[in-house]
Amino acid sequence: MVIQKPNPMSQITISVIIPLYNKEREIEGTLRSVLAQTRQPDEIVVVDDGSTDHSADIVRNMHSPLIRLISQPNAGECAARNRAIAESHSEYIALLDADDEWEPTFLEKIESLITRFPGYGIYCTGFSIVSHDGVFPAPGPDTEGPVPNFFRDSAHRYIANSSVSCIPRAVFDDVGGFPDGMKIAGDLYMWIKIARRYRVCYTPERLMRYSKVASNRSAASYTPEQTRYSFEELYDPSAPEEEREFIARAALGKALVQSVKGGTEEARRAARFFKWTRVYRRTLHKVQVLNLLPVRWRGPLLDLYNALAWRLARKGL
């Protein structure tokens, strides 16, 4: 599906939305990266989701006419994003997490993609990963323009994520918002809903810095979810194989976090439901093994595995 193409004579408007929860160490740098854009946003909507630190005060002290701070009781990242979308006014919505930063030409490039490839459901760029031992390119497609098959081409690569994606407001009007109450992988849930109906546009230019060293990353602060949304209900057995595998990847990646934090039954349910996967059997086996261990062992063991995998990936292995 393709949305109605914008009038080439009209000005493209872009709102930046940022969900904020206990990011006092990072939020100023995040906002300064937006304010330093060569193509300025039309507005920056920050929704403070019940922070208990000084995050909101830091935003207030930025004193930029572009920044609008909205406070609400803690309801989760997806609810904060939905509130920010509802409070924003532009035709396009650029997503950014409160602990990541854009390169100065990010919005300029997004506007160029919108102009050259109108009518797409997601516009996104490549990015770099900031770790304790350096900055490294995240694997992604090599070519700019329409992504031939989002689900297939996302296997073992990054295309969309919650800090490089710009989405037309009309798309949210069509498919709905982020899954309220889902605390892990709500962004993947959203990409699935969009990519089922719309095409995705991508550039390999690395225009965002994703921080692996930020405080309070969502996976580190997991608590049991209270939501009616799940990857099981999103799954369609009649869908193409690449779509079904992408959903399995999202569900099993989430199950790893749930298992580590003690959500054994939730992780076990996902492993049973998606045990048919062929592409992500390694992740399936990790979930199954972790569920057999005492909860106190799971986090350190997974951290050790991930550290080793990260070092091997850096070496091209």
N, C-alpha and C positions, 0 to 999 in steps of 0.2 A: 504494500500500500504506500502511496505517496501523498503527503499532505498538499494542500493548495499552495502553489508557489508564490513567494512574496512578490509584490510589485517592484520591478527593478528600479523604479523612480523613487520608491519610498526608502526612508532611512531605517536601517536595522537597529533595533534596540536590544540591549543585553543586560539582564540583571544577574548579579553574582549572589548566590545563596550559600551561607555557611552555617551548619549546625555546630553549636559550641557547648562542650561540657568539660570542665576542669582542664583547660589547656592554657593556663597562665604563662607557661614557659614558651609556648609556640605562637599564640594567636597574634601577637604584634607583628612578628615576622611574616606570618601568612597575609595579614592585611596590608602590610607594606609592599608585598609582592604584587598585590592587586592594584594598589595606588600607583605603582611604578609602571603600569602597563602603557605601552606606546599607543594603544587604542583603549581609552578609558571606558569603564563600564558606565551604564546609565544610573546604576544604583548598586549598593552592596547591602544585602539584608542578612544580618546576623541574628540567629535565634539562640539565645542562651537557654539551654534546656536544664535549668535548675542547678547550675554550677555551685559548688560549695567552696571554691577558691576565689581568687581575684580576677578571673577571666573577664567578667562583665565590666569591672572597673577599668581594665586595660583598654577594652573597646571604647568605653565612654571617653577615655582620655586621649583617644586618637584625634578627636576634634576635626573630623573630615565631613564636609556636607554630603558626601556620597554615602556615608555609612549610616545605616539605621539599625539600632539595637532593639530587639523585642525579647522580653523575658517571659518564661512560662515555667510552671512546675515540671519536674523531670518526667518525661513521657517517652524518652528514647530517641535515637538518632533519626529513625524514619519519620516519626511524628514531627520532629523539629524541621526536617526537610520539607515535609508537606505544609507546615505552617509558613515557612519562608516562601514557598512557591505561591501560596494563597495571598501573602502580604505583598508580593512583588508585582511590578506593573509592566514589565517588558515582554516583547514578543518571544524572546529566547532566554532560556534559563541556563546559566553556567554554574556547574556544581564545583565546590571546593571544600575539602575537609579542613578543619581548624588547625591541623598540624603539618600541612603540606604547603608548598610554595610554587607559584608559577614563574617561569622565565618571562622577561619583559614583553615578548612578542606573542604570548599565548592568545590573548583576545584578538589581536590583529590577524593571526592565522585563522582563528575560528571564523571571524567575519569573512575572510577570503574564501574559506571552504563553503560557507553558506551562500556566498555570491556566485561561486563557480558551480556548485552542486546543490541547487535549491530543492527543497521538498523532501529531505531525508529526516529520519527519526532521531538519530544521534550523530553529532559531530565530535570527533575526539582526536587526540594527539598521542604520540609516544611520550615516554617519560623516563627519568633516571631514578635509581634506587639509592638512597643515602643510608649507608650502614656504618657501623663502628670502624670498619676497615677501609672506607673509601666510598666513592660514587661510581655506580656501574649502570650500564644501559639495561633497561627491562626488555626482554625479548618481545618483538612485535612484528607485524607484516612489514615488508620492505617497500611497498609502493603506496603512493598517495592517490586518494579518490575513493570510489565506491568499494566497499568490502564485498567480494563475490558471495561469500556465505559466512555470515557472522558466527554461527554455531560451529561450523567445521573449522573456520580459520582462527577461532579462539582456543582451539585445543593446544594446550601447552604454550600459549602465547597470550599477551595482553592486548586487548583492543580498547574496550571501554573500562573505565573505573570511575570512582566517585570524585576524582579531582581533575580529570581531563575531559569531561563530557559536557557538552552543551546541547540542550534539548528544546525544541520548539514548544511553546506553551500549548499549542493545539494538540500535541502528542499526549501531554498529561490530561487534557480535556477528554481525549479519546480513550486512553487505556487506564486512566486512574493514576493515583499517586503511589508512593512507596508503601510497603506493607507495614502498617502500624503495629508496633509491638514486637516486630522481628528485630532482634538485636545483633545477629550475625548474618551476613550475606544478604541483607536487604537490597543492596545495590545490584547484586547478581539477579535477584528475583525481578527487579525492575528491568534490567537489560533483556531478560527472557520475554517479558510482556511486550516490550517495544519491538524487539527483533522479530517476533512472530508476525508483526503487521507492517513494519517499516524497514527500509534499508538503512545501513550504517555507513557513514563517511569517515575516513581516517587519514591522518598524515603521520609518517614515521618520525617527523621532527620531534625531538625530545624537549618538550616545553613545560614540564612539571617536574618537581623534585619530591619524590615520595619518601617520607621519613620512616625508616625501620627503627629509629632510636627515639622516637617521640614518647612522651609520657602518656599513660592511660590510653593505649591503643585499644580498640574495641575488644579484640580477642583476649586481652589481659584482664578485662573487667567484666567478663561474662557472668550473668546471673540467669536463672531459668526464665524462659520467655512466657508471657501471657498474650497469646495472639491466635487469631483464627487462620492465619496464613501459614502455609508450609510448602515445601517443594514437592511433597507427595501429592497435594491437591493440584499443584500446577502441572504435574506430569500428565502427558497425553500419550497413551500407548500407541496411538495411530500416527504420531508425529514422525518426521524423518529421523533416522538414527542419530545424526549429528546433533539434533536438538535434544533428543532423549539423553545422549551422553553428556551434553553440557549441563543439563539439570542434575544428572548423577554427580558430576564433578562438584557442583555447588553444594548439593546436599551432603556429600561425603566430607568435603572440606569443612563444612559447618559441624558435622558430627565429630570430627577430630577435636574441635574446640570444646564441644559439649562433653565429650568423654574425659578430656583433661580436667575439666572443672567439676567433674562428678556427675554429669548428666548421663549416666550409663544407660538408662532405659531409652532415652531419646536417641542416643548414638546407636544403640542396638537396633532400634526400630528403623533408622535410616539405612543401616547396613543390611538388614533383611530386605527392605523394599528395593534397594538398588544393587542387590548382589549380582544381577545379570550383567553389570557393566563390563565391557571388554577394554575400553581405553583407560579407565581409572582403577584398575585392579590393585595397583600398589596402594592407593589411598584406601580402598576397601580393606585391604589386609592390615593396614596400620590401625584402622578403627577397630577391627576385630581383635587384634593383639592387645591394644591398649585396654579394651573392655575386660580382658582377662586378668589384668594386673590390679594391685591395690591403687586406689586413687592417688596416693601420695607419690607413687613412682611414675605416674603417667606424664606429668609435666616435664620433669627433668629428662626422661627418656626421649620425649618428642623434641625437646630443645636440643638435645645432643644430636639426634637424627637430622634436624633442620640445619644445624650449624655445619654438619658434615656435608649435607646436600648443597648448601650455599657455597661452600668452598669448592666442591666439585664443579658446580655450575660455572663459577668464575673461571675455572681452568678449562672450560669447554668440554667437560666430561659428562 
